[in-house]
Amino acid sequence: SNAHSPIMINQNSVCAITGGGKGITAKSAIKLAEEYKCKFVLLGRSPLPKTPESAWLQDCSSETELKRQILEQLVVGGEKPTPMMVQKQYQAISSRREIEQTLAAIEEAGGKAEYLSVDITDESLLQEKLIEVEQRLGKITAIVHGAGNLADKPIEKKTEADFDKVYNPKVKGLSN
């Protein structure tokens, strides 16, 4: 296509947004939904369980309340909880909630959204999942690439693994 042609997004557009379930990229998706009422497929590595949230979580909204409940549940389950175990469960719960809030906000803004839990550096799995989504939503016509990992430390302390962790989602993920 002509490099000078304007970007045309309308309500028939299907936008794939990597890293789109949470954070600043999610806020961008909500803004696009408000503006264009289009369709979105949000891609992220966080799982989004199909089962409803456990009843014991429902009244917890603050981090402190959630962590106290998680701790109690682990103890009731016969575990000897460590701060790491509690933190890991807390992050999974808050991650799920943020993704669900993003999906709800897009729908509320007049858009339509699906969330896909996928590692975008896994090319064959990504292709397979996107084909399924395109059968439901239509052909993907726009991409917002917000996926990324942080490995913040002084450059002389960075390892090859740190480089790959940051580089692969950005470059390999976009290429896929």
Backbone as JSON Lines, residues from 0, in Angstrom:
{"i":0,"aa":"S","n":[0.83,-1.2,0.0],"ca":[0.0,0.0,0.0],"c":[0.86,1.25,0.0]}
{"i":1,"aa":"N","n":[0.3,2.35,-0.39],"ca":[0.98,3.63,-0.46],"c":[1.41,4.06,0.94]}
{"i":2,"aa":"A","n":[2.68,4.46,1.09],"ca":[3.22,4.84,2.4],"c":[2.52,6.09,2.94]}
{"i":3,"aa":"H","n":[1.9,6.88,2.07],"ca":[1.27,8.12,2.52],"c":[-0.22,7.99,2.77]}
{"i":4,"aa":"S","n":[-0.78,6.78,2.56],"ca":[-2.22,6.66,2.76],"c":[-2.52,6.73,4.26]}
{"i":5,"aa":"P","n":[-3.61,7.43,4.63],"ca":[-3.92,7.58,6.05],"c":[-4.34,6.25,6.66]}
{"i":6,"aa":"I","n":[-4.12,6.11,7.95],"ca":[-4.54,4.9,8.66],"c":[-6.04,4.99,8.85]}
{"i":7,"aa":"M","n":[-6.75,3.99,8.35],"ca":[-8.19,4.01,8.47],"c":[-8.64,2.97,9.49]}
{"i":8,"aa":"I","n":[-9.11,3.45,10.62],"ca":[-9.66,2.54,11.62],"c":[-11.13,2.9,11.77]}
{"i":9,"aa":"N","n":[-11.98,1.89,11.74],"ca":[-13.41,2.13,11.96],"c":[-13.97,0.96,12.75]}
{"i":10,"aa":"Q","n":[-15.29,0.9,12.89],"ca":[-15.85,-0.16,13.75],"c":[-15.68,-1.56,13.19]}
{"i":11,"aa":"N","n":[-15.29,-1.68,11.93],"ca":[-15.04,-3.01,11.36],"c":[-13.59,-3.46,11.56]}
{"i":12,"aa":"S","n":[-12.75,-2.55,12.04],"ca":[-11.33,-2.88,12.24],"c":[-11.18,-3.89,13.38]}
{"i":13,"aa":"V","n":[-10.19,-4.77,13.22],"ca":[-9.84,-5.71,14.28],"c":[-8.38,-5.42,14.65]}
{"i":14,"aa":"C","n":[-8.18,-4.95,15.87],"ca":[-6.84,-4.58,16.33],"c":[-6.26,-5.67,17.23]}
{"i":15,"aa":"A","n":[-5.08,-6.15,16.88],"ca":[-4.35,-7.06,17.76],"c":[-3.45,-6.19,18.62]}
{"i":16,"aa":"I","n":[-3.56,-6.34,19.93],"ca":[-2.76,-5.52,20.84],"c":[-1.96,-6.43,21.74]}
{"i":17,"aa":"T","n":[-0.64,-6.42,21.55],"ca":[0.22,-7.25,22.38],"c":[0.48,-6.52,23.69]}
{"i":18,"aa":"G","n":[0.48,-7.29,24.78],"ca":[0.63,-6.66,26.09],"c":[-0.6,-5.82,26.42]}
{"i":19,"aa":"G","n":[-1.73,-6.15,25.8],"ca":[-2.9,-5.29,25.85],"c":[-3.85,-5.51,27.0]}
{"i":20,"aa":"G","n":[-3.61,-6.52,27.82],"ca":[-4.54,-6.79,28.91],"c":[-4.35,-5.9,30.12]}
{"i":21,"aa":"K","n":[-3.12,-5.35,30.25],"ca":[-2.79,-4.61,31.46],"c":[-1.96,-3.37,31.14]}
{"i":22,"aa":"G","n":[-1.89,-2.5,32.13],"ca":[-0.99,-1.36,32.05],"c":[-1.36,-0.32,31.01]}
{"i":23,"aa":"I","n":[-0.36,0.39,30.54],"ca":[-0.56,1.51,29.62],"c":[-1.15,1.05,28.28]}
{"i":24,"aa":"T","n":[-0.78,-0.14,27.83],"ca":[-1.3,-0.65,26.56],"c":[-2.8,-0.91,26.66]}
{"i":25,"aa":"A","n":[-3.25,-1.39,27.82],"ca":[-4.69,-1.62,28.04],"c":[-5.44,-0.29,27.98]}
{"i":26,"aa":"K","n":[-4.85,0.74,28.58],"ca":[-5.49,2.07,28.57],"c":[-5.59,2.59,27.12]}
{"i":27,"aa":"S","n":[-4.59,2.3,26.31],"ca":[-4.62,2.69,24.89],"c":[-5.75,1.98,24.17]}
{"i":28,"aa":"A","n":[-5.94,0.69,24.46],"ca":[-7.02,-0.09,23.83],"c":[-8.37,0.5,24.18]}
{"i":29,"aa":"I","n":[-8.55,0.88,25.44],"ca":[-9.83,1.46,25.89],"c":[-10.08,2.77,25.15]}
{"i":30,"aa":"K","n":[-9.05,3.59,24.99],"ca":[-9.18,4.86,24.26],"c":[-9.57,4.6,22.8]}
{"i":31,"aa":"L","n":[-8.93,3.63,22.17],"ca":[-9.27,3.28,20.79],"c":[-10.72,2.81,20.69]}
{"i":32,"aa":"A","n":[-11.16,2.06,21.68],"ca":[-12.55,1.57,21.69],"c":[-13.52,2.75,21.79]}
{"i":33,"aa":"E","n":[-13.18,3.71,22.64],"ca":[-14.05,4.89,22.79],"c":[-14.15,5.65,21.47]}
{"i":34,"aa":"E","n":[-13.0,5.76,20.79],"ca":[-12.92,6.55,19.56],"c":[-13.54,5.83,18.36]}
{"i":35,"aa":"Y","n":[-13.25,4.53,18.21],"ca":[-13.61,3.83,16.96],"c":[-14.62,2.71,17.11]}
{"i":36,"aa":"K","n":[-14.94,2.29,18.34],"ca":[-15.91,1.19,18.57],"c":[-15.53,-0.08,17.8]}
{"i":37,"aa":"C","n":[-14.24,-0.34,17.69],"ca":[-13.8,-1.48,16.88],"c":[-13.6,-2.73,17.74]}
{"i":38,"aa":"K","n":[-13.02,-3.76,17.14],"ca":[-12.83,-5.05,17.8],"c":[-11.36,-5.23,18.16]}
{"i":39,"aa":"F","n":[-11.13,-5.93,19.25],"ca":[-9.77,-6.11,19.74],"c":[-9.5,-7.55,20.11]}
{"i":40,"aa":"V","n":[-8.28,-7.97,19.83],"ca":[-7.78,-9.21,20.41],"c":[-6.55,-8.78,21.23]}
{"i":41,"aa":"L","n":[-6.67,-8.94,22.54],"ca":[-5.6,-8.56,23.45],"c":[-4.75,-9.79,23.71]}
{"i":42,"aa":"L","n":[-3.46,-9.66,23.47],"ca":[-2.54,-10.8,23.62],"c":[-1.65,-10.56,24.83]}
{"i":43,"aa":"G","n":[-1.58,-11.54,25.72],"ca":[-0.7,-11.41,26.88],"c":[-0.28,-12.77,27.38]}
{"i":44,"aa":"R","n":[0.77,-12.79,28.18],"ca":[1.25,-14.07,28.71],"c":[0.46,-14.51,29.94]}
{"i":45,"aa":"S","n":[-0.2,-13.56,30.62],"ca":[-0.94,-13.93,31.84],"c":[-2.08,-14.86,31.49]}
{"i":46,"aa":"P","n":[-2.25,-15.92,32.28],"ca":[-3.42,-16.77,32.03],"c":[-4.69,-16.04,32.47]}
{"i":47,"aa":"L","n":[-5.8,-16.37,31.84],"ca":[-7.09,-15.83,32.25],"c":[-8.02,-17.02,32.44]}
{"i":48,"aa":"P","n":[-8.08,-17.54,33.69],"ca":[-8.89,-18.74,33.92],"c":[-10.35,-18.53,33.55]}
{"i":49,"aa":"K","n":[-10.98,-19.59,33.03],"ca":[-12.39,-19.53,32.62],"c":[-13.31,-19.62,33.85]}
{"i":50,"aa":"T","n":[-12.82,-20.25,34.92],"ca":[-13.65,-20.44,36.11],"c":[-13.82,-19.11,36.87]}
{"i":51,"aa":"P","n":[-14.98,-18.9,37.48],"ca":[-15.18,-17.66,38.23],"c":[-14.24,-17.57,39.43]}
{"i":52,"aa":"E","n":[-14.0,-16.35,39.88],"ca":[-13.13,-16.12,41.03],"c":[-13.71,-16.83,42.26]}
{"i":53,"aa":"S","n":[-12.86,-17.38,43.1],"ca":[-13.3,-18.07,44.31],"c":[-14.13,-17.14,45.19]}
{"i":54,"aa":"A","n":[-15.14,-17.71,45.85],"ca":[-16.05,-16.93,46.68],"c":[-15.31,-16.17,47.78]}
{"i":55,"aa":"W","n":[-14.27,-16.78,48.34],"ca":[-13.55,-16.13,49.45],"c":[-12.8,-14.87,49.02]}
{"i":56,"aa":"L","n":[-12.67,-14.64,47.71],"ca":[-11.97,-13.45,47.21],"c":[-12.91,-12.29,46.96]}
{"i":57,"aa":"Q","n":[-14.19,-12.6,46.78],"ca":[-15.13,-11.62,46.27],"c":[-15.2,-10.3,47.03]}
{"i":58,"aa":"D","n":[-15.11,-10.35,48.36],"ca":[-15.23,-9.1,49.13],"c":[-13.89,-8.4,49.35]}
{"i":59,"aa":"C","n":[-12.82,-8.97,48.83],"ca":[-11.49,-8.38,49.04],"c":[-11.15,-7.46,47.89]}
{"i":60,"aa":"S","n":[-10.84,-6.21,48.21],"ca":[-10.42,-5.32,47.14],"c":[-9.02,-4.77,47.39]}
{"i":61,"aa":"S","n":[-8.64,-4.54,48.64],"ca":[-7.31,-3.99,48.88],"c":[-6.26,-5.1,48.87]}
{"i":62,"aa":"E","n":[-5.03,-4.7,48.62],"ca":[-3.91,-5.65,48.6],"c":[-3.79,-6.35,49.95]}
{"i":63,"aa":"T","n":[-3.93,-5.59,51.03],"ca":[-3.81,-6.15,52.39],"c":[-4.87,-7.21,52.64]}
{"i":64,"aa":"E","n":[-6.13,-6.89,52.3],"ca":[-7.23,-7.85,52.5],"c":[-6.98,-9.12,51.7]}
{"i":65,"aa":"L","n":[-6.61,-8.94,50.43],"ca":[-6.37,-10.09,49.56],"c":[-5.27,-10.98,50.13]}
{"i":66,"aa":"K","n":[-4.17,-10.36,50.51],"ca":[-3.03,-11.14,51.01],"c":[-3.38,-11.87,52.31]}
{"i":67,"aa":"R","n":[-4.18,-11.23,53.17],"ca":[-4.61,-11.88,54.41],"c":[-5.47,-13.1,54.1]}
{"i":68,"aa":"Q","n":[-6.4,-12.96,53.15],"ca":[-7.26,-14.07,52.75],"c":[-6.46,-15.21,52.11]}
{"i":69,"aa":"I","n":[-5.51,-14.86,51.25],"ca":[-4.65,-15.87,50.59],"c":[-3.91,-16.66,51.66]}
{"i":70,"aa":"L","n":[-3.34,-15.94,52.62],"ca":[-2.59,-16.56,53.72],"c":[-3.49,-17.53,54.48]}
{"i":71,"aa":"E","n":[-4.7,-17.08,54.82],"ca":[-5.65,-17.94,55.55],"c":[-5.99,-19.19,54.74]}
{"i":72,"aa":"Q","n":[-6.25,-19.02,53.45],"ca":[-6.6,-20.16,52.58],"c":[-5.46,-21.17,52.52]}
{"i":73,"aa":"L","n":[-4.23,-20.68,52.43],"ca":[-3.08,-21.58,52.37],"c":[-2.96,-22.38,53.68]}
{"i":74,"aa":"V","n":[-3.14,-21.69,54.8],"ca":[-3.06,-22.35,56.11],"c":[-4.17,-23.4,56.24]}
{"i":75,"aa":"V","n":[-5.41,-23.01,55.87],"ca":[-6.56,-23.94,55.92],"c":[-6.27,-25.17,55.04]}
{"i":76,"aa":"G","n":[-5.59,-24.94,53.92],"ca":[-5.25,-26.03,53.0],"c":[-4.08,-26.87,53.47]}
{"i":77,"aa":"G","n":[-3.57,-26.58,54.67],"ca":[-2.48,-27.38,55.24],"c":[-1.1,-26.96,54.79]}
{"i":78,"aa":"E","n":[-0.98,-25.8,54.14],"ca":[0.33,-25.32,53.69],"c":[1.04,-24.57,54.82]}
{"i":79,"aa":"K","n":[2.35,-24.43,54.65],"ca":[3.13,-23.53,55.49],"c":[3.53,-22.37,54.57]}
{"i":80,"aa":"P","n":[2.68,-21.33,54.5],"ca":[2.89,-20.29,53.48],"c":[4.16,-19.45,53.68]}
{"i":81,"aa":"T","n":[4.8,-19.16,52.58],"ca":[5.94,-18.23,52.57],"c":[5.46,-16.92,51.95]}
{"i":82,"aa":"P","n":[6.14,-15.81,52.22],"ca":[5.75,-14.54,51.58],"c":[5.73,-14.66,50.05]}
{"i":83,"aa":"M","n":[6.65,-15.46,49.49],"ca":[6.71,-15.66,48.05],"c":[5.45,-16.35,47.52]}
{"i":84,"aa":"M","n":[4.94,-17.36,48.25],"ca":[3.72,-18.06,47.84],"c":[2.53,-17.11,47.82]}
{"i":85,"aa":"V","n":[2.43,-16.28,48.87],"ca":[1.33,-15.32,48.99],"c":[1.42,-14.3,47.86]}
{"i":86,"aa":"Q","n":[2.63,-13.78,47.62],"ca":[2.84,-12.77,46.57],"c":[2.48,-13.32,45.19]}
{"i":87,"aa":"K","n":[2.88,-14.56,44.93],"ca":[2.61,-15.17,43.63],"c":[1.1,-15.29,43.39]}
{"i":88,"aa":"Q","n":[0.36,-15.74,44.4],"ca":[-1.1,-15.85,44.27],"c":[-1.74,-14.47,44.14]}
{"i":89,"aa":"Y","n":[-1.23,-13.52,44.92],"ca":[-1.77,-12.15,44.86],"c":[-1.6,-11.58,43.45]}
{"i":90,"aa":"Q","n":[-0.41,-11.78,42.87],"ca":[-0.16,-11.25,41.52],"c":[-1.08,-11.9,40.49]}
{"i":91,"aa":"A","n":[-1.33,-13.2,40.62],"ca":[-2.22,-13.89,39.68],"c":[-3.64,-13.34,39.78]}
{"i":92,"aa":"I","n":[-4.09,-13.08,41.0],"ca":[-5.45,-12.55,41.21],"c":[-5.56,-11.13,40.67]}
{"i":93,"aa":"S","n":[-4.59,-10.28,41.0],"ca":[-4.69,-8.88,40.54],"c":[-4.5,-8.79,39.03]}
{"i":94,"aa":"S","n":[-3.71,-9.67,38.46],"ca":[-3.51,-9.71,37.01],"c":[-4.84,-10.07,36.33]}
{"i":95,"aa":"R","n":[-5.48,-11.11,36.82],"ca":[-6.77,-11.55,36.27],"c":[-7.79,-10.43,36.35]}
{"i":96,"aa":"R","n":[-7.84,-9.77,37.51],"ca":[-8.81,-8.68,37.7],"c":[-8.56,-7.54,36.73]}
{"i":97,"aa":"E","n":[-7.29,-7.19,36.53],"ca":[-6.98,-6.08,35.62],"c":[-7.37,-6.41,34.18]}
{"i":98,"aa":"I","n":[-7.11,-7.64,33.75],"ca":[-7.49,-8.06,32.4],"c":[-9.02,-8.02,32.24]}
{"i":99,"aa":"E","n":[-9.73,-8.55,33.25],"ca":[-11.2,-8.54,33.18],"c":[-11.75,-7.12,33.16]}
{"i":100,"aa":"Q","n":[-11.14,-6.22,33.92],"ca":[-11.57,-4.81,33.93],"c":[-11.32,-4.17,32.56]}
{"i":101,"aa":"T","n":[-10.2,-4.5,31.94],"ca":[-9.88,-3.96,30.61],"c":[-10.92,-4.42,29.59]}
{"i":102,"aa":"L","n":[-11.23,-5.72,29.59],"ca":[-12.24,-6.26,28.66],"c":[-13.59,-5.59,28.88]}
{"i":103,"aa":"A","n":[-13.98,-5.41,30.14],"ca":[-15.26,-4.78,30.46],"c":[-15.27,-3.32,30.01]}
{"i":104,"aa":"A","n":[-14.16,-2.61,30.2],"ca":[-14.07,-1.19,29.83],"c":[-14.15,-1.02,28.31]}
{"i":105,"aa":"I","n":[-13.55,-1.95,27.55],"ca":[-13.62,-1.9,26.08],"c":[-15.06,-2.09,25.63]}
{"i":106,"aa":"E","n":[-15.73,-3.09,26.21],"ca":[-17.14,-3.36,25.86],"c":[-18.0,-2.14,26.21]}
{"i":107,"aa":"E","n":[-17.75,-1.56,27.39],"ca":[-18.51,-0.4,27.85],"c":[-18.31,0.8,26.91]}
{"i":108,"aa":"A","n":[-17.12,0.89,26.34],"ca":[-16.81,2.0,25.43],"c":[-17.41,1.78,24.03]}
{"i":109,"aa":"G","n":[-18.01,0.59,23.82],"ca":[-18.64,0.33,22.52],"c":[-17.83,-0.59,21.63]}
{"i":110,"aa":"G","n":[-16.69,-1.08,22.14],"ca":[-15.88,-2.01,21.36],"c":[-16.24,-3.45,21.7]}
{"i":111,"aa":"K","n":[-15.47,-4.37,21.12],"ca":[-15.67,-5.8,21.39],"c":[-14.27,-6.34,21.59]}
{"i":112,"aa":"A","n":[-14.08,-7.17,22.62],"ca":[-12.7,-7.62,22.91],"c":[-12.63,-9.06,23.36]}
{"i":113,"aa":"E","n":[-11.54,-9.69,22.97],"ca":[-11.21,-11.03,23.44],"c":[-9.79,-10.98,23.97]}
{"i":114,"aa":"Y","n":[-9.51,-11.81,24.98],"ca":[-8.16,-11.9,25.51],"c":[-7.6,-13.27,25.16]}
{"i":115,"aa":"L","n":[-6.38,-13.27,24.66],"ca":[-5.69,-14.52,24.32],"c":[-4.44,-14.65,25.17]}
{"i":116,"aa":"S","n":[-4.36,-15.72,25.95],"ca":[-3.15,-15.97,26.72],"c":[-2.17,-16.72,25.82]}
{"i":117,"aa":"V","n":[-1.12,-16.03,25.39],"ca":[-0.15,-16.64,24.47],"c":[1.19,-15.92,24.58]}
{"i":118,"aa":"D","n":[2.27,-16.7,24.42],"ca":[3.6,-16.12,24.37],"c":[3.86,-15.76,22.91]}
{"i":119,"aa":"I","n":[3.94,-14.45,22.63],"ca":[4.06,-14.03,21.22],"c":[5.4,-14.39,20.59]}
{"i":120,"aa":"T","n":[6.35,-14.89,21.4],"ca":[7.62,-15.33,20.8],"c":[7.5,-16.77,20.29]}
{"i":121,"aa":"D","n":[6.36,-17.44,20.58],"ca":[6.11,-18.79,20.09],"c":[5.29,-18.69,18.8]}
{"i":122,"aa":"E","n":[5.99,-18.65,17.67],"ca":[5.37,-18.34,16.38],"c":[4.23,-19.28,16.01]}
{"i":123,"aa":"S","n":[4.44,-20.6,16.12],"ca":[3.41,-21.53,15.65],"c":[2.15,-21.47,16.52]}
{"i":124,"aa":"L","n":[2.33,-21.36,17.84],"ca":[1.19,-21.26,18.74],"c":[0.43,-19.94,18.49]}
{"i":125,"aa":"L","n":[1.17,-18.87,18.29],"ca":[0.57,-17.56,18.01],"c":[-0.28,-17.62,16.74]}
{"i":126,"aa":"Q","n":[0.29,-18.17,15.66],"ca":[-0.43,-18.27,14.39],"c":[-1.72,-19.06,14.56]}
{"i":127,"aa":"E","n":[-1.61,-20.19,15.25],"ca":[-2.75,-21.07,15.46],"c":[-3.87,-20.34,16.21]}
{"i":128,"aa":"K","n":[-3.51,-19.63,17.28],"ca":[-4.51,-18.92,18.09],"c":[-5.12,-17.74,17.32]}
{"i":129,"aa":"L","n":[-4.3,-17.05,16.52],"ca":[-4.82,-15.9,15.76],"c":[-5.78,-16.34,14.66]}
{"i":130,"aa":"I","n":[-5.54,-17.51,14.06],"ca":[-6.44,-18.03,13.03],"c":[-7.82,-18.27,13.65]}
{"i":131,"aa":"E","n":[-7.85,-18.86,14.86],"ca":[-9.12,-19.1,15.56],"c":[-9.85,-17.79,15.83]}
{"i":132,"aa":"V","n":[-9.13,-16.78,16.29],"ca":[-9.73,-15.49,16.61],"c":[-10.27,-14.81,15.36]}
{"i":133,"aa":"E","n":[-9.49,-14.88,14.28],"ca":[-9.93,-14.23,13.03],"c":[-11.22,-14.87,12.5]}
{"i":134,"aa":"Q","n":[-11.43,-16.15,12.78],"ca":[-12.68,-16.8,12.36],"c":[-13.87,-16.22,13.11]}
{"i":135,"aa":"R","n":[-13.64,-15.76,14.34],"ca":[-14.72,-15.17,15.14],"c":[-14.88,-13.67,14.91]}
{"i":136,"aa":"L","n":[-13.77,-12.94,14.89],"ca":[-13.83,-11.47,14.86],"c":[-13.64,-10.86,13.47]}
{"i":137,"aa":"G","n":[-12.99,-11.61,12.59],"ca":[-12.64,-11.06,11.27],"c":[-11.14,-10.86,11.18]}
{"i":138,"aa":"K","n":[-10.69,-10.5,10.0],"ca":[-9.25,-10.36,9.73],"c":[-8.63,-9.22,10.56]}
{"i":139,"aa":"I","n":[-7.48,-9.48,11.12],"ca":[-6.77,-8.45,11.89],"c":[-6.26,-7.38,10.93]}
{"i":140,"aa":"T","n":[-6.62,-6.13,11.21],"ca":[-6.27,-5.04,10.29],"c":[-5.32,-4.01,10.92]}
{"i":141,"aa":"A","n":[-5.07,-4.14,12.22],"ca":[-4.16,-3.19,12.88],"c":[-3.45,-3.9,14.02]}
{"i":142,"aa":"I","n":[-2.21,-3.45,14.3],"ca":[-1.43,-4.03,15.39],"c":[-0.9,-2.9,16.26]}
{"i":143,"aa":"V","n":[-1.08,-3.04,17.57],"ca":[-0.42,-2.16,18.53],"c":[0.49,-3.09,19.32]}
{"i":144,"aa":"H","n":[1.8,-2.86,19.22],"ca":[2.76,-3.78,19.83],"c":[3.29,-3.19,21.13]}
{"i":145,"aa":"G","n":[2.68,-3.59,22.24],"ca":[3.08,-3.05,23.53],"c":[3.75,-4.07,24.44]}
{"i":146,"aa":"A","n":[3.85,-5.32,23.98],"ca":[4.43,-6.37,24.83],"c":[5.88,-6.06,25.13]}
{"i":147,"aa":"G","n":[6.29,-6.42,26.31],"ca":[7.7,-6.23,26.65],"c":[8.0,-6.74,28.04]}
{"i":148,"aa":"N","n":[9.27,-6.96,28.28],"ca":[9.76,-7.35,29.6],"c":[10.79,-6.34,30.04]}
{"i":149,"aa":"L","n":[10.9,-6.17,31.34],"ca":[11.94,-5.3,31.87],"c":[13.07,-6.15,32.42]}
{"i":150,"aa":"A","n":[14.28,-5.67,32.23],"ca":[15.46,-6.25,32.88],"c":[16.33,-5.06,33.24]}
{"i":151,"aa":"D","n":[15.8,-4.23,34.13],"ca":[16.48,-2.97,34.45],"c":[17.67,-3.19,35.36]}
{"i":152,"aa":"K","n":[18.83,-2.86,34.84],"ca":[20.08,-2.88,35.62],"c":[21.14,-2.2,34.76]}
{"i":153,"aa":"P","n":[22.23,-1.79,35.37],"ca":[23.29,-1.14,34.57],"c":[23.76,-2.08,33.45]}
{"i":154,"aa":"I","n":[24.08,-1.48,32.31],"ca":[24.43,-2.27,31.12],"c":[25.56,-3.26,31.37]}
{"i":155,"aa":"E","n":[26.54,-2.87,32.18],"ca":[27.67,-3.79,32.41],"c":[27.26,-5.01,33.24]}
{"i":156,"aa":"K","n":[26.1,-4.95,33.87],"ca":[25.61,-6.09,34.65],"c":[24.62,-6.95,33.86]}
{"i":157,"aa":"K","n":[24.26,-6.51,32.65],"ca":[23.29,-7.27,31.86],"c":[23.94,-8.53,31.3]}
{"i":158,"aa":"T","n":[23.16,-9.61,31.29],"ca":[23.64,-10.88,30.75],"c":[22.98,-11.09,29.39]}
{"i":159,"aa":"E","n":[23.4,-12.12,28.69],"ca":[22.78,-12.46,27.41],"c":[21.31,-12.83,27.63]}
{"i":160,"aa":"A","n":[21.03,-13.51,28.75],"ca":[19.65,-13.89,29.07],"c":[18.78,-12.65,29.3]}
{"i":161,"aa":"D","n":[19.36,-11.62,29.96],"ca":[18.63,-10.35,30.16],"c":[18.3,-9.73,28.81]}
{"i":162,"aa":"F","n":[19.29,-9.75,27.91],"ca":[19.1,-9.17,26.58],"c":[17.96,-9.89,25.86]}
{"i":163,"aa":"D","n":[18.01,-11.23,25.86],"ca":[16.98,-12.03,25.18],"c":[15.6,-11.79,25.77]}
{"i":164,"aa":"K","n":[15.55,-11.67,27.1],"ca":[14.27,-11.47,27.79],"c":[13.59,-10.18,27.31]}
{"i":165,"aa":"V","n":[14.38,-9.14,27.06],"ca":[13.84,-7.85,26.62],"c":[13.65,-7.83,25.1]}
{"i":166,"aa":"Y","n":[14.64,-8.35,24.38],"ca":[14.66,-8.29,22.91],"c":[13.59,-9.17,22.25]}
{"i":167,"aa":"N","n":[13.46,-10.42,22.73],"ca":[12.57,-11.38,22.05],"c":[11.12,-10.94,21.93]}
{"i":168,"aa":"P","n":[10.46,-10.49,23.02],"ca":[9.06,-10.06,22.85],"c":[8.95,-8.86,21.91]}
{"i":169,"aa":"K","n":[9.9,-7.93,21.99],"ca":[9.82,-6.72,21.17],"c":[10.05,-7.03,19.69]}
{"i":170,"aa":"V","n":[11.13,-7.69,19.39],"ca":[11.53,-7.86,17.99],"c":[10.99,-9.14,17.38]}
{"i":171,"aa":"K","n":[11.25,-10.27,18.02],"ca":[10.75,-11.55,17.52],"c":[9.22,-11.57,17.59]}
{"i":172,"aa":"G","n":[8.67,-11.04,18.68],"ca":[7.21,-11.0,18.86],"c":[6.54,-10.18,17.77]}
{"i":173,"aa":"L","n":[7.12,-9.04,17.42],"ca":[6.53,-8.2,16.38],"c":[6.6,-8.91,15.02]}
{"i":174,"aa":"S","n":[7.75,-9.53,14.75],"ca":[7.93,-10.25,13.5],"c":[6.9,-11.39,13.38]}
{"i":175,"aa":"N","n":[6.67,-12.12,14.48],"ca":[5.69,-13.22,14.47],"c":[4.3,-12.68,14.21]}
